[in-house]
Amino acid sequence: MHQQAALDSPSVQALFALLRAEMWQEPELACTLTAEEWGAVVDEAQRQAVAGLAISSLVRFNVALGQERALKSYSLLMQIKQRNAFMNKQMASFVGFMNKRELPFAVVKGQVVGSDYPNPDVRTSGDIDFYCDSTTFPKAKAAFEKMLGRDLSHDQSAKHVEFEAGGVIYELHSMLSEFAHKPYQDYLNRIVEEDVRTNTATVDVDGTAVPTLSPTMNALYIFVHIYYHLITSGVGLRQLCDLAVFIHAHRDEIDKAQLDEWLGGLGLRKGYTAMGAALVEALGLPEAEFPFALTEKDRKRGRKILKNMLRMGNFGHDARKTKKLGLLHSMETGWISLRQCLSFYALCPKDARSRVPYLLTWFLKRRTGHTD
């Protein structure tokens, strides 16, 4: 489907209809496809990491898929539900671990955003990402090193420490995203740290009170996460769904003036409204619930984002031609990042201007074999 289907094709519109029906619990599904065509829609939903949402709608509306496809789809739905139940138990243990050691933290994305869906158990779960401020970060890292019995320094990037525990990947963040334009990076680091130190927001995840960012900061960060992946590797519909349900669920708690100030400080006002246009067009977020007015230019940019998501797949995985790690894989990574950055230059020009020279140098060094 992803090799041929256009944004306005019946199959893509059917996928959007399934997502809207699940996210907003719509009473009807105004789509008529054959069992084979619905099967292709399920394949695309799986590629975009929204299979649970799509299949949940198909089950609710008793859509005929054919026996074999129906069994596979239902089995996949059960696996997603079981994984969410497992993740929720792990989340409860993790929160207990942090609270027992009196380590302040904020969980972002994942199960926290999942709690805003009408049926949280059908959202495809991922890792557990959490943030600790500059004072707490080294203490939290040391606590996990003691628990795991190993040094995590070699698992640390500029942004986070990654480790596996109990069948779950954890990312302990010292900063929540990476901007190429240093003033933007410094600004984001400062406002996130201030938010976590002064904010007492929690979200109920299957009976566990999970600390998270304030509603306004989450409305910013969920978008920043999408933006970062969009301009570096590509991003899929799961993240777009997360932003839509979050804005809908917290529409009365988001401080629009504060959000606008933060977006201005990061040069991302155009990017945010472009993403908002995509939420409204594809996923049916009521335009009145989006924090800012949308223009025709926003809608044009929003459609460009949607087309790219359909082409690239979840985090751009299916847009790759080189699957094996090595020089060619690295070169393709650099080329994809450069292409994505240039394609969405208008969303945040200053960050793109800082990122492009680095990507060009990085790509050329690998092409010529000079990696030092």
Residue pairs with C-beta under 8 A, 6 or more apart in sequence:
1 11
1 12
1 40
1 41
1 43
1 44
2 44
2 47
2 310
2 311
2 313
2 318
5 11
5 12
5 44
5 310
6 12
6 307
7 303
7 306
7 307
7 310
10 31
10 33
10 37
11 33
11 37
11 40
11 41
11 44
12 44
12 310
13 31
14 31
14 33
14 37
14 38
14 41
15 41
15 44
15 45
15 48
15 50
15 54
15 237
16 282
16 283
16 284
17 29
17 30
17 31
18 29
18 31
18 41
18 45
18 53
18 54
18 57
18 58
19 50
19 53
19 54
19 57
19 237
19 241
19 282
19 283
20 26
20 283
20 284
21 28
21 29
21 57
21 60
21 61
22 53
22 54
22 56
22 57
22 60
22 117
22 118
22 119
22 122
23 53
23 117
23 118
23 241
23 244
23 245
23 248
23 283
23 284
24 118
24 248
24 284
25 118
28 61
29 57
29 61
29 63
33 41
35 64
35 65
35 66
35 69
36 66
38 58
38 63
38 64
38 65
38 69
39 65
39 66
39 69
41 54
42 51
42 54
42 55
42 58
42 65
42 69
42 73
44 310
45 51
45 53
45 54
45 55
46 76
47 236
47 313
47 314
47 318
48 236
48 237
48 238
48 309
48 310
48 313
48 314
49 124
49 236
49 237
49 238
49 314
50 124
50 236
50 237
50 238
50 241
51 73
51 76
51 77
51 80
51 124
52 76
52 77
52 80
52 81
52 121
52 122
52 123
52 124
53 117
53 122
53 123
53 241
55 73
55 74
55 76
55 77
55 122
56 77
56 119
56 122
57 63
58 65
58 73
59 74
59 77
64 70
65 73
77 122
80 121
80 122
80 123
80 124
80 125
81 121
81 122
83 125
84 111
84 114
84 120
84 121
84 122
84 123
84 125
85 121
85 206
86 167
87 110
87 111
87 125
87 128
87 168
88 111
88 205
88 206
88 208
90 128
90 166
90 167
90 168
91 107
91 111
91 128
91 205
91 206
91 208
91 210
92 205
92 206
92 207
92 208
93 166
94 128
94 130
94 170
95 208
95 209
95 210
95 211
97 143
97 147
98 105
98 130
98 140
101 139
101 143
103 132
103 136
103 139
103 140
103 143
104 132
104 133
104 136
104 196
104 197
104 211
105 130
105 131
105 132
105 136
105 140
105 196
105 211
106 130
106 131
106 196
106 199
106 211
106 212
106 213
107 128
107 129
107 130
107 203
107 210
107 211
107 212
108 129
108 130
108 131
108 173
108 176
108 212
108 213
108 218
108 221
108 225
109 126
109 129
109 222
109 225
109 242
110 125
110 126
110 127
110 128
110 129
111 120
111 125
111 128
111 205
111 210
112 203
112 205
112 210
112 212
112 218
113 218
113 222
113 242
113 245
113 246
114 120
114 123
114 125
114 205
115 203
115 204
115 205
116 245
116 246
116 248
116 249
116 250
117 123
117 245
120 206
123 238
123 241
124 238
127 168
127 169
127 170
127 171
128 168
128 169
128 170
128 171
129 160
129 170
129 171
129 173
130 170
130 171
130 172
130 173
131 173
131 174
131 176
131 192
131 196
131 213
132 139
132 140
132 172
132 173
132 174
133 193
133 196
133 197
134 174
134 193
137 172
137 174
140 172
141 152
141 156
141 161
141 172
144 152
144 161
144 163
144 165
144 170
144 172
145 151
145 152
147 165
148 163
148 165
152 161
152 163
155 161
155 162
155 163
158 175
158 178
159 173
159 174
159 175
159 176
159 177
159 178
160 171
160 172
160 173
160 174
160 175
161 171
161 172
161 174
162 169
162 170
162 171
162 172
163 169
163 170
163 172
164 170
175 185
175 188
175 189
175 192
176 188
176 192
176 221
176 224
176 225
177 188
177 221
177 224
177 225
177 228
178 185
178 228
179 185
179 188
179 266
179 351
179 354
180 351
180 352
180 354
180 355
180 358
181 267
181 350
181 351
181 353
181 354
181 355
182 354
184 265
184 266
184 267
184 348
184 350
184 351
187 265
187 266
188 224
188 266
191 217
191 262
191 265
192 213
192 217
192 221
195 213
195 214
195 217
196 213
199 213
199 214
199 217
200 211
201 211
201 212
201 213
201 214
201 215
202 209
202 210
202 211
202 212
203 209
203 210
203 212
204 210
212 218
213 221
215 250
215 253
215 254
216 253
216 254
216 255
216 258
216 259
216 262
217 262
218 246
218 250
219 246
219 247
219 250
219 254
219 259
219 291
220 259
220 262
220 263
222 239
222 242
222 243
222 246
223 243
223 268
223 271
223 272
223 275
224 266
224 268
225 239
226 235
226 239
226 240
226 243
226 275
227 268
227 271
227 275
227 347
227 348
229 235
229 239
229 315
229 316
230 305
230 308
230 340
230 344
230 347
231 337
231 340
231 341
231 344
231 347
231 348
231 351
231 352
231 355
232 337
232 340
232 341
233 312
233 315
233 316
233 333
233 336
233 337
233 340
234 308
234 309
234 311
234 312
234 313
234 315
234 316
234 319
234 336
234 340
235 309
235 312
235 314
235 315
235 316
236 309
236 312
236 313
236 314
236 315
237 282
237 309
237 314
238 314
240 275
240 278
240 279
240 282
240 283
240 309
241 283
243 275
243 279
244 279
244 283
244 285
247 254
247 279
247 285
247 289
247 290
247 291
248 285
248 286
248 289
251 289
254 291
256 291
256 292
259 291
260 269
260 291
260 292
263 269
263 272
266 348
267 348
267 349
267 350
267 351
268 347
268 348
269 292
270 298
270 301
270 346
270 347
270 348
271 344
271 347
271 348
272 292
273 292
273 293
273 294
273 295
273 298
274 298
274 301
274 302
274 304
274 305
274 347
275 302
275 305
276 285
276 290
276 291
276 292
276 294
276 298
276 302
277 294
277 298
277 299
277 301
277 302
277 303
278 302
278 303
278 305
278 306
279 285
279 290
279 302
280 286
280 287
280 290
280 294
280 302
281 299
281 302
281 303
281 306
282 306
287 294
301 346
301 347
304 343
304 344
305 344
308 340
308 343
308 344
311 319
312 318
312 319
313 319
316 336
316 340
319 336
320 329
320 332
320 336
321 332
322 328
322 329
322 332
323 329
327 366
327 369
330 366
331 363
331 366
331 367
334 359
334 362
334 363
334 366
335 363
337 359
338 356
338 359
338 360
338 363
341 352
341 355
341 356
341 359
342 352
342 356
344 352
345 352
365 371
